[in-house]
Amino acid sequence: MKTHCMALLGTVLLGLIAFHIPSATAQTAQLDASLDASKVATSKPLEPAKLIGQDVLDPRGQRLGEIQSVILGPTGNVSEVVLDFGGWLEPFNRIAVPWSAFKTNADGQITSTLTRKTALQAKRYTYTDFSLSGGLIAEDGKAYVAPANATVSAQ
């Protein structure tokens, strides 16, 4: 019974997160033309929320981790992503990585110059409110609320 209650609570919290940030996820502006053709395999518009859950590969093409959250600047630019590179035995290996450290290869996979070793040496990212995990976050660590005139893009 206790397990079922916890699962139900988790589902409710995830639902609240999804409904808490619709204004940011509804924006479908392209993730910056400055990513240019050498970094983006497709010209399809992307929402920052669609980056969440995407795998990130290291320079050797090995899975480094997964994008857990996206940090947006005041004008809606993707400034950083929270990369979770831990596993079941390492649950709190999260770091904030500048968006400029990523690119997309010809297969549409997100790659980084980071290695597991450099990720382990980086400062850990701690959520100010863990309920924001898996969502869009402002640079101050609070839930991102898009201004009326914001266009979502990468810096």
C-alpha positions as CSV (number, residue, x, y, z in Angstrom):
1,M,0.0,0.0,0.0
2,K,2.8,2.4,0.9
3,T,4.5,1.7,-2.4
4,H,1.3,2.4,-4.3
5,C,0.8,5.7,-2.5
6,M,4.4,6.8,-3.3
7,A,3.9,5.9,-6.9
8,L,0.6,7.8,-7.0
9,L,2.3,10.8,-5.4
10,G,5.1,10.7,-7.9
11,T,2.6,10.6,-10.8
12,V,0.7,13.5,-9.4
13,L,3.9,15.6,-8.9
14,L,5.0,14.8,-12.5
15,G,1.6,15.9,-13.7
16,L,1.9,19.2,-11.8
17,I,5.3,19.8,-13.3
18,A,4.0,19.2,-16.7
19,F,1.0,21.6,-16.2
20,H,3.1,24.2,-14.3
21,I,5.2,25.2,-17.3
22,P,2.9,25.1,-20.3
23,S,3.8,28.6,-21.4
24,A,7.4,27.7,-21.8
25,T,6.8,24.4,-23.5
26,A,4.3,25.8,-25.9
27,Q,6.9,28.0,-27.5
28,T,8.2,26.2,-30.6
29,A,10.8,28.7,-31.8
30,Q,13.8,27.0,-33.4
31,L,16.7,26.3,-31.1
32,D,18.8,29.1,-32.6
33,A,20.1,29.4,-36.1
34,S,23.5,30.1,-34.6
35,L,23.8,26.3,-34.0
36,D,24.5,26.3,-37.7
37,A,24.5,23.4,-40.1
38,S,27.7,21.9,-38.7
39,K,26.0,21.4,-35.4
40,V,22.4,20.6,-36.4
41,A,21.5,17.7,-38.6
42,T,18.0,18.9,-39.1
43,S,16.3,22.3,-39.4
44,K,13.1,21.2,-37.6
45,P,12.1,23.5,-34.8
46,L,12.8,22.1,-31.4
47,E,11.3,23.0,-28.1
48,P,13.7,23.1,-25.1
49,A,11.4,20.7,-23.3
50,K,12.1,18.1,-26.0
51,L,15.8,18.1,-25.0
52,I,14.8,16.6,-21.6
53,G,15.4,12.9,-21.6
54,Q,17.7,13.0,-24.5
55,D,20.9,10.9,-24.3
56,V,24.3,12.7,-24.6
57,L,27.3,11.0,-26.1
58,D,30.9,11.5,-25.2
59,P,33.6,12.2,-27.8
60,R,34.0,8.4,-28.4
61,G,30.3,8.0,-29.1
62,Q,29.6,6.3,-25.7
63,R,26.6,7.3,-23.7
64,L,27.7,9.9,-21.2
65,G,24.3,10.7,-19.6
66,E,20.9,12.1,-20.1
67,I,19.6,15.7,-20.1
68,Q,17.5,16.0,-17.0
69,S,16.5,19.6,-17.1
70,V,17.0,22.7,-19.3
71,I,18.1,26.1,-17.8
72,L,16.8,29.1,-19.7
73,G,18.0,32.7,-19.6
74,P,15.7,35.6,-19.1
75,T,15.0,36.0,-22.8
76,G,14.2,32.3,-23.3
77,N,17.7,31.2,-24.5
78,V,18.9,27.8,-23.5
79,S,21.9,28.7,-21.4
80,E,22.7,25.3,-19.8
81,V,21.3,21.8,-19.3
82,V,21.4,19.6,-16.3
83,L,23.2,16.5,-17.3
84,D,22.6,13.4,-15.2
85,F,25.5,11.0,-15.8
86,G,24.8,8.8,-12.8
87,G,23.3,5.3,-12.7
88,W,21.4,3.2,-10.2
89,L,24.4,3.1,-8.0
90,E,25.3,6.8,-8.5
91,P,22.0,8.6,-8.2
92,F,23.3,12.2,-7.6
93,N,25.7,12.8,-10.4
94,R,24.2,15.9,-12.0
95,I,26.1,18.8,-13.4
96,A,25.0,22.0,-15.2
97,V,26.8,22.2,-18.6
98,P,26.7,25.2,-20.9
99,W,24.6,24.6,-24.0
100,S,27.6,25.7,-26.1
101,A,29.4,22.4,-25.1
102,F,26.9,20.4,-27.1
103,K,26.3,19.7,-30.7
104,T,24.2,17.3,-32.8
105,N,25.8,14.8,-35.1
106,A,24.6,13.7,-38.5
107,D,22.4,11.0,-36.8
108,G,20.7,13.6,-34.7
109,Q,22.4,12.5,-31.5
110,I,23.5,15.1,-29.0
111,T,27.3,14.9,-28.4
112,S,29.6,16.7,-26.0
113,T,33.3,17.2,-25.6
114,L,32.9,16.1,-21.9
115,T,34.2,12.7,-20.9
116,R,33.1,10.7,-17.8
117,K,36.3,11.8,-16.1
118,T,35.7,15.5,-16.7
119,A,32.1,15.1,-15.7
120,L,33.1,13.5,-12.4
121,Q,35.5,16.4,-11.7
122,A,32.8,19.1,-12.3
123,K,30.8,20.7,-9.5
124,R,27.5,18.9,-8.8
125,Y,24.2,20.6,-9.6
126,T,21.7,20.8,-6.8
127,Y,18.1,21.7,-7.5
128,T,16.7,24.5,-5.3
129,D,13.4,22.7,-5.5
130,F,13.7,19.0,-6.6
131,S,10.1,19.1,-8.0
132,L,11.6,21.2,-10.9
133,S,13.7,18.2,-11.9
134,G,12.8,17.2,-15.4
135,G,11.5,20.6,-16.4
136,L,12.5,24.0,-17.6
137,I,14.3,26.1,-15.0
138,A,15.3,29.8,-14.9
139,E,18.9,30.7,-14.2
140,D,18.0,31.5,-10.6
141,G,16.9,27.9,-10.0
142,K,13.2,28.6,-10.0
143,A,10.5,27.4,-12.4
144,Y,10.9,29.1,-15.8
145,V,8.1,31.4,-16.7
146,A,8.3,32.7,-20.3
147,P,7.9,36.5,-20.8
148,A,5.3,37.4,-23.3
149,N,7.9,38.5,-25.9
150,A,10.4,35.7,-25.4
151,T,11.7,33.6,-28.3
152,V,13.2,30.3,-27.2
153,S,16.6,29.6,-28.6
154,A,20.1,28.5,-27.8
155,Q,22.8,31.0,-27.0
